[in-house]
Each structure stands twice: as C-alpha cells, then as structure tokens.
Amino acid sequence: MKSFHRRTARPAPQPAAAVKAPPDRGGQVRIDALLVTRGLAPSRAAAQRLVDAGVVSVDGSPVLRASQTVAPDCCVAVSDAD
C-alpha cells in the first residue's frame, strides 16, 4: 500500500507541447498576411474579407483566395469596394 500512495502523491507529468514549424512556402507569403504587414488591412480577418469582396489584385490580376501565396515584393492594389 505504501508504494500506491507514493505514486498518487506525485503530480502526473505534463506532456511536452509539440512545437509546429511554420510551413515552407519557398520565400512567399500569404496575401492576407501581406495586406496586414503593409497596413492595407487592420487584421487578417479583414484582409480575408477584402479578398472575398474581390477588391484585391496582385500585379494586375485579381486574387481569388486569401491563402494565395505571393512574392513579398509584389505590387498589391486594393480598389474601392463601392
């Protein structure tokens, strides 16, 4: 009985948190994150709404998905959502 009580008196060990490495995108960034970085949107959620509204274009072509990856030095334009 003594060994049983000794084992339960100790706290259970906590599992080590798995650190997930960011995905390798070959030097490219997501368009929603780029809009936030450049100050064109206050948050990624707002940037995703802009992309869904169809007002974001990269190098002249419209962006269809907020998860699209682009070069960090590309030309991004946000038109009016009137």
C-alpha positions as protocol buffer text, in pm:
chain_id: "A"
residue {
  index: 1
  type: MET
  ca { x: 0 y: 0 z: 0 }
}
residue {
  index: 2
  type: LYS
  ca { x: 282 y: 232 z: 69 }
}
residue {
  index: 3
  type: SER
  ca { x: 402 y: 235 z: -293 }
}
residue {
  index: 4
  type: PHE
  ca { x: 49 y: 307 z: -421 }
}
residue {
  index: 5
  type: HIS
  ca { x: 17 y: 616 z: -207 }
}
residue {
  index: 6
  type: ARG
  ca { x: 359 y: 738 z: -305 }
}
residue {
  index: 7
  type: ARG
  ca { x: 271 y: 721 z: -675 }
}
residue {
  index: 8
  type: THR
  ca { x: -55 y: 909 z: -641 }
}
residue {
  index: 9
  type: ALA
  ca { x: 103 y: 1182 z: -430 }
}
residue {
  index: 10
  type: ARG
  ca { x: 317 y: 1298 z: -721 }
}
residue {
  index: 11
  type: PRO
  ca { x: 155 y: 1508 z: -991 }
}
residue {
  index: 12
  type: ALA
  ca { x: 124 y: 1347 z: -1330 }
}
residue {
  index: 13
  type: PRO
  ca { x: 391 y: 1459 z: -1577 }
}
residue {
  index: 14
  type: GLN
  ca { x: 269 y: 1709 z: -1830 }
}
residue {
  index: 15
  type: PRO
  ca { x: 312 y: 1609 z: -2194 }
}
residue {
  index: 16
  type: ALA
  ca { x: 559 y: 1822 z: -2383 }
}
residue {
  index: 17
  type: ALA
  ca { x: 390 y: 2068 z: -2613 }
}
residue {
  index: 18
  type: ALA
  ca { x: 458 y: 1990 z: -2975 }
}
residue {
  index: 19
  type: VAL
  ca { x: 621 y: 2286 z: -3146 }
}
residue {
  index: 20
  type: LYS
  ca { x: 497 y: 2304 z: -3501 }
}
residue {
  index: 21
  type: ALA
  ca { x: 735 y: 2451 z: -3755 }
}
residue {
  index: 22
  type: PRO
  ca { x: 583 y: 2704 z: -3996 }
}
residue {
  index: 23
  type: PRO
  ca { x: 528 y: 2564 z: -4344 }
}
residue {
  index: 24
  type: ASP
  ca { x: 799 y: 2625 z: -4601 }
}
residue {
  index: 25
  type: ARG
  ca { x: 647 y: 2838 z: -4875 }
}
residue {
  index: 26
  type: GLY
  ca { x: 965 y: 2896 z: -5069 }
}
residue {
  index: 27
  type: GLY
  ca { x: 1007 y: 3256 z: -4955 }
}
residue {
  index: 28
  type: GLN
  ca { x: 649 y: 3350 z: -5040 }
}
residue {
  index: 29
  type: VAL
  ca { x: 386 y: 3489 z: -4801 }
}
residue {
  index: 30
  type: ARG
  ca { x: 10 y: 3463 z: -4780 }
}
residue {
  index: 31
  type: ILE
  ca { x: -172 y: 3756 z: -4938 }
}
residue {
  index: 32
  type: ASP
  ca { x: -385 y: 3818 z: -4628 }
}
residue {
  index: 33
  type: ALA
  ca { x: -74 y: 3837 z: -4410 }
}
residue {
  index: 34
  type: LEU
  ca { x: 94 y: 4067 z: -4663 }
}
residue {
  index: 35
  type: LEU
  ca { x: -203 y: 4305 z: -4659 }
}
residue {
  index: 36
  type: VAL
  ca { x: -172 y: 4332 z: -4280 }
}
residue {
  index: 37
  type: THR
  ca { x: 206 y: 4375 z: -4295 }
}
residue {
  index: 38
  type: ARG
  ca { x: 175 y: 4660 z: -4546 }
}
residue {
  index: 39
  type: GLY
  ca { x: -100 y: 4829 z: -4345 }
}
residue {
  index: 40
  type: LEU
  ca { x: -371 y: 4782 z: -4606 }
}
residue {
  index: 41
  type: ALA
  ca { x: -590 y: 4587 z: -4362 }
}
residue {
  index: 42
  type: PRO
  ca { x: -608 y: 4603 z: -3981 }
}
residue {
  index: 43
  type: SER
  ca { x: -623 y: 4224 z: -3934 }
}
residue {
  index: 44
  type: ARG
  ca { x: -604 y: 3901 z: -4133 }
}
residue {
  index: 45
  type: ALA
  ca { x: -979 y: 3856 z: -4098 }
}
residue {
  index: 46
  type: ALA
  ca { x: -1035 y: 4200 z: -4252 }
}
residue {
  index: 47
  type: ALA
  ca { x: -787 y: 4115 z: -4527 }
}
residue {
  index: 48
  type: GLN
  ca { x: -976 y: 3794 z: -4599 }
}
residue {
  index: 49
  type: ARG
  ca { x: -1299 y: 3993 z: -4628 }
}
residue {
  index: 50
  type: LEU
  ca { x: -1131 y: 4226 z: -4879 }
}
residue {
  index: 51
  type: VAL
  ca { x: -1017 y: 3928 z: -5086 }
}
residue {
  index: 52
  type: ASP
  ca { x: -1366 y: 3772 z: -5070 }
}
residue {
  index: 53
  type: ALA
  ca { x: -1514 y: 4103 z: -5188 }
}
residue {
  index: 54
  type: GLY
  ca { x: -1286 y: 4087 z: -5494 }
}
residue {
  index: 55
  type: VAL
  ca { x: -1114 y: 4422 z: -5442 }
}
residue {
  index: 56
  type: VAL
  ca { x: -754 y: 4294 z: -5409 }
}
residue {
  index: 57
  type: SER
  ca { x: -524 y: 4245 z: -5707 }
}
residue {
  index: 58
  type: VAL
  ca { x: -161 y: 4139 z: -5729 }
}
residue {
  index: 59
  type: ASP
  ca { x: 46 y: 4260 z: -6024 }
}
residue {
  index: 60
  type: GLY
  ca { x: -275 y: 4338 z: -6213 }
}
residue {
  index: 61
  type: SER
  ca { x: -452 y: 4004 z: -6166 }
}
residue {
  index: 62
  type: PRO
  ca { x: -733 y: 3959 z: -5912 }
}
residue {
  index: 63
  type: VAL
  ca { x: -675 y: 3749 z: -5602 }
}
residue {
  index: 64
  type: LEU
  ca { x: -927 y: 3467 z: -5567 }
}
residue {
  index: 65
  type: ARG
  ca { x: -824 y: 3315 z: -5231 }
}
residue {
  index: 66
  type: ALA
  ca { x: -693 y: 3472 z: -4911 }
}
residue {
  index: 67
  type: SER
  ca { x: -449 y: 3184 z: -4872 }
}
residue {
  index: 68
  type: GLN
  ca { x: -281 y: 3252 z: -5207 }
}
residue {
  index: 69
  type: THR
  ca { x: 95 y: 3288 z: -5169 }
}
residue {
  index: 70
  type: VAL
  ca { x: 276 y: 3572 z: -5342 }
}
residue {
  index: 71
  type: ALA
  ca { x: 625 y: 3715 z: -5351 }
}
residue {
  index: 72
  type: PRO
  ca { x: 693 y: 3959 z: -5064 }
}
residue {
  index: 73
  type: ASP
  ca { x: 791 y: 4237 z: -5307 }
}
residue {
  index: 74
  type: CYS
  ca { x: 490 y: 4212 z: -5542 }
}
residue {
  index: 75
  type: CYS
  ca { x: 265 y: 4503 z: -5631 }
}
residue {
  index: 76
  type: VAL
  ca { x: -60 y: 4480 z: -5433 }
}
residue {
  index: 77
  type: ALA
  ca { x: -358 y: 4704 z: -5510 }
}
residue {
  index: 78
  type: VAL
  ca { x: -683 y: 4741 z: -5317 }
}
residue {
  index: 79
  type: SER
  ca { x: -962 y: 4908 z: -5513 }
}
residue {
  index: 80
  type: ASP
  ca { x: -1269 y: 5079 z: -5368 }
}
residue {
  index: 81
  type: ALA
  ca { x: -1545 y: 4844 z: -5253 }
}
residue {
  index: 82
  type: ASP
  ca { x: -1829 y: 5074 z: -5361 }
}
